[in-house]
Amino acid sequence: MTSTSELESIDTLVSRSLSDSDLEEFNRIYYGRKDKHSLAIKTENIEYAEKNNFEIAAYDFPAQKEECRSPRIVRVGIIQNSIATPTDKPINEQRQGIFNKIRNIIDTAAAEGVNIVCLQEAWGMPFFFCTREKLPWCEFAESATEGESVQFLKSLAVKHGMVIVSPILERDDAHGDTIWNTAIVIDECGKVIGKHRKNHIPRVGDFNESTYYLEGNSGHPVFGTKFGKIAINICYGRHHPLNWLMFGLNGAEIVFNPSATVSGLSEHLWGVEARNAAIANSYFTCAINRVGTEKFPNEFTSGDGKPAHKDFGHFYGSSYVTAPDGSRTPGLSRIKDGLLIAQLDLNLCRQIKDKWGFTMTQRLDLYANSLSTKNFDQMKMQQQKFGPNVSTRNMLP
């Protein structure tokens, strides 16, 4: 469900407006490198993407050649998609429509040699959390091991020998049918090797998702795969720097950020947060946002005082990848389904750690002391007595 009234892409707009040295200088300042390092895409895959109405783009992030280590090359693919069927259709019809388009995109990713694919937040369903209605939407919740989308992706993982990260709405029937916002990691053999449950729940305007699921209880897991150490920071977690930090401390080399966010809310933050995280933590980040405008059968209200409405804005896509040195790809379209491929040399993670020393010079001991129970309780007492803007300087040892 794409919107034709929206701007197609900031990146495309700039590239069409500038040329030669002006464009090269813009690339240097904005993308962090004069050359975007575009990778060639097979003609048949370009034609297939056009026929099936999705964008495809590919970029390279090379590292310097080392004497003691061979390059550690991995290709990741991130997918943004709109829903395929109106939200008043049966649940199975809505789900199957999305499955059909995702199969086409994943097959194309495999044909381009992609090793790891990550889908957007709650990829197999409309983003109905804004409605706060329980039925029929809770019927999309599924088992993390036996659910329909998990079984669908397991077969594709085996077929293509790739790792697939699948963010779903998880129904935990072993613990009272509790619902979680969860990312499942499926390895190249079709085995679910683990999952991460979303740590932070938004309560902003229409994004009041606590109606459906709880804050996660899985911490900050990093998954060792055949192709590298990966982690998933789901959507709203990108606004929390310490959430990004913990994945880095646990050894992540690539952190995916499957998201769902609309224009007019945080788009000015979108290109900043995942990029900052890559710089601060010396790993690759992959920011993925769904695309399209989704309309629902019944009106709903939100916490921002706006009149009742049936949609809550345009999901602006713009998915992108950032390297540890802060260089990034152009974003995918704001209005179209898309596959962004990035070829990464994971050796770049350590090379940037050596260059900037951010992880070596961070003072975790000081941070931990300030966040210890004793000092935290003191801070709370001071703020209750004197107000939230009280300085905590004198409470430190």
N, C-alpha and C positions, 0 to 999 in steps of 0.2 A: 504494500500500500504506500506508494511513493507520492510525494507532493511535488507538483510541477511549478508551483509558485515560489519555491525556495531557491536561493542561490545555489548553483551547482557545486562550486568548490572555490575556496579562497586561493588555493594553490594554482588552479587552472586560470583563475582571473588574473593573477599576477604574471604567470608565464605568458599569457596572451598579450599583456600590456607592456612588458619589458622585453628587451632583446640585447644580444651581444654583451658588452661589458657591464651594462646596467643590470641585466639579469644575473650575470655571474657574481656581481657584487651583492645583489640581494640574496642569492643562494649562500654565499659565504657567511653573511650576517645572520640570516634566518635559519637555514638548515644546518649551519656549522661546517659546510664544505662547498666549494665552488662547483664541484661535479657531484650530481646526485647519485652517481654510480648505478644507473639503470641497468637492469639485466635484460637480455634478449628473451622474449617469450615466443614459443613455437607458434607459427602462423595458424595451425589448426586449432590451438587453444584460444587464440585471440578471436577467431571466427566463431568458435563454440560459445565463448563468453558473450559475444554480440548477439548470437542467435537466442541465447537463454537470458538475455537482459541483465547481465552483471558485469561489473568492471573488473579488470585484472591488471595488476601492476607488480613489478618486481625490482628490488634494489639490493645492492651488495654492501656489506660492512667488512672490508678487509682489515686485517691486522698486519703489523710488521712481521717479517719473517724472523724466526728465532733459530738459534743454533742447536738448542737442547730440547726443543719441543717441536713436533710436527703441527701444522695447522689443525684446528679442531672445527671443521666446517659443519654447520647444521643449517638446514633450510626450515624456516617456520612459515606457516600460513595462518593469517587471521581473517576471519569471515564476519562481515556485517550483513544482516539481511532484514528485510521487511517481512511482515506476515503475508500469507498467500491467499487467505480466505477471510471473508467478513466475519466479525466476532459474534454474529447471531447464528452462525452455522453450527452444526453438531461438533462436539469436542474432537471426535476422531477425524472428522473431515478437516478441521483446522490444523490438527497435528500432521496429518498425512500431506497436506499441501506444503507445509514447511519442509517435511522430510524430502519431498520430491525435489525441491530447489536446492537443498543442502547436499543431497547426493550428487547432483550435477557439479556443484562447486568443489566438493571434496575430490571427486574423480579428476577434475581439472588440476587441482593442487597436486595430486599424485602424479599426474602426467608431467608436471614441472619439477618433480623430484623433491617435493616437500616431505620433511620427516616428522614434524610436529604441527598439528592443527589445533587452534583454539577457537571456539565459537563464542558468541556474545552471551551476556547474562540472560538466563531464562529463554534460551534461543528457540525452543520448541513450542512456544505459546505466545499469545499476545501479552503485553505488559499490563495485566489487569489489576495490579496491586492498588492502583489509584481508586478503583471502584469501591473497595472495601466490602463487596458482596462475596458471600461464601460459595454459593452455587450460581452457575455451574463451575466456577473457576477452580475450586479446590480439586476438581476431578483431574486437573493437569498434574497434580502432585504424584510422584511415582517413587518406586523403590530405587535405591542407588545401585543395586546389583541386577535386578530383574525387570526394571521398568522398560517401557516400549522404546524410549529414545536411547537408553543404554544398550539394549539389544540391537537396535538399528546401527548404532555407531560401532559396536563390537565387530560386526561383520565387515564394516568398511575398514576398520583398523587392521584386521587380519588380511583382507583383500589387498591392501596397499602397503602393509608393513610399516605403518605409521602410528605414532602416539597421538591420541585425540583427547583434548580437554573439553569436557561437556558440562557446562553450567545448567543445572536443573533446579526445579522445586522438588525437594526430597521429602518423601513421606516415610518417616521412621516408624514402621509398624511394630518394631521390636520394643519401642518405648512409647506406647500409648498413642500412636499415630501422630506424634510430634512432627511439625513441618519445619524444614530448614531451607535456606537458600544455599545451595551446595554446588561445588565444582567437582566432577568426577574425572579421574585420570585413568584412561584406558591405554594399556601398552600395545606394542605392535603385534602381540600374540592374542589380543582380545581379552586380556585379563584386567579387571579393575584393580589397580595397584594402590589406590588410596583416594581420599577425598578431603576437601577443605570446605568448611562451613563459614559463611560470611560473618565477619567479626562485628561489623558496625551497621546499624539499621538507620536509614534516614527518617527524619520527621520534619520534612520541609515541604510546605505547600501540598501538592497532590501526592508527593512521595512519602506517604505515611505507611510504610510497609510492615510495621509491627502488628497490623491486623492479621497477618498471615503466618509469620515465622518468627523464630527467636534468634537472638544473637548467637553466633556460633560458639562451639565448645571444643574446636579442634586445634586452637592455637595458631601457629605459623609453620605448617609443615612444608618441607622441601622434598620433592620427589626425584630420586635418582633414576633417570631413564637411560636407555641406550644412547640417546643423543645429547644428554646434558642434564644438569640439575635445574629443575623448574619449580615455580611456585605460582599461586594464583591469589591475587589481591582483588576481591570481588567489589566492583562498582564503588559504593560510598567509602570504602576503605582507602580510596586514593586521596581523600581529603585529610587523612591522618598520617603524618610523616613517620610516626613511630611504628605504624603498621608496616610501611615499606621497609623501615630499618630492620625489623625483626626477621623478615625473609632474607635479607642480606646477611645478617648475623648467623643465620642457619645454613648459609652456603649457597643460596640461589645464584644461578648464572643468567637465567631468563625469568622475568616475572610478568605474567599475563594479567591484564586488568580488564576482564569482561564486564561491560557496563551497559546501562540504559539511561540516557540523559537527554533532555530536550533543550531546544534553543530558548533563549530568554531567561534561563536559570543559571547555568554554569558554563556556557560555551566559552566565555572568556578565560575560564580556568582550564579548559580541556587540554589545550596544547602545552600547558605549563606543568601540571602536576606529575604526570608520568615521566616527563622529560627531566624534571628536577630530581625525581627518585632515581633515575638512571645515573645521573651525575653524582648524587650524594652517596650512592651505595655501590657504584662501580659494577653494575650489571645491566643487561639489556632489558628494556621494558616494551611491552606490546599493549597499546591502548585500543580497545575494541568497543565501539558504540553501535547499537542497532540503528536502523534507518526507517523512515516513513512516519506517517501520521495514522494512529490507530483510533478508530471510533467505536464506542460501545453502545449497546442497546438502551441503557438507562442513564439518565443524567446523574452526576455526582458533584458534591461540593468538596472544598478543600480548606486548609487552614490559612489561606492567603486572602480571604475576603472576596474573592471573585464570584460572580454569579454561577449557578449550576451549569455544567457543561458536559459534553459527551466525549471529548478527547482532551488530553492535557498537553498538547503541543506536538511539535515536529521533532522526532529523533533525528539528529543531524549527522549520523555516521561519522565521517572524518577520522576513521581509524588510522593509526600510524605506529611506527616503531622507532625507538630511540636507542642509541648505542651508549656504552659507558662514558665515552668522551663527550657526550651531549649532542652529537650530530644526529639528525633524524631524517626520516623519509617524508615526502609529501603525504598528505592525508588522502584517503579515499573520498569518493563523492559524498556530498551531503544529502543526496536524493536517490541514490541507486545502490542496490545490492553490490557487494564487492568482495574480492579476494586480493589481499595484499601479501606478497611473498617477500621475505627478507632472508638473504643468505648471510649468516653470521659466522665469524671466526671467534669462538669463545676464548681464544688466547688474549683477545683484546681486554677482557675483564681484568686479568692480572697485570697486563701492561699499563692500564690506566691506574690501578692501585699503586703500582711502582712509581708512576709519574707524579700523581697528585698527593698520594699518601693520606687520603681522607680516612680510610678505615684504620690505618696505623696511628693516626694522630687524634682520632676521636677519643674523648675521655668518658668512657662508659662507667668508670668507677665514680666519677663526680655525678653523672646523671642518675645512676642507681641510688646513690646516697640521698640526693635531693628527692627522689621518688620513693624512698623507703617509708615504711609504715609510720615510724616516729615523726619524721619531718613532714610527711603528708598530713598527718593528724594535726600537727602544730599549725600548718598552713591553713587548714580548714577552720581551726579555732580562731586564728587571727582574722580570717576573712569574715567569719560570722560576727566578730566583735567590731571590726573596723571597716568592713566593706570589701567587695571583691577586688579592688585595685590596690590593696595593701602590698607593700614590698615584702618579699621573702628573703631579702639579703641577709638580715641578721639571724635568721634561723639556721643558716649553714654553719658547720663547724669550721 
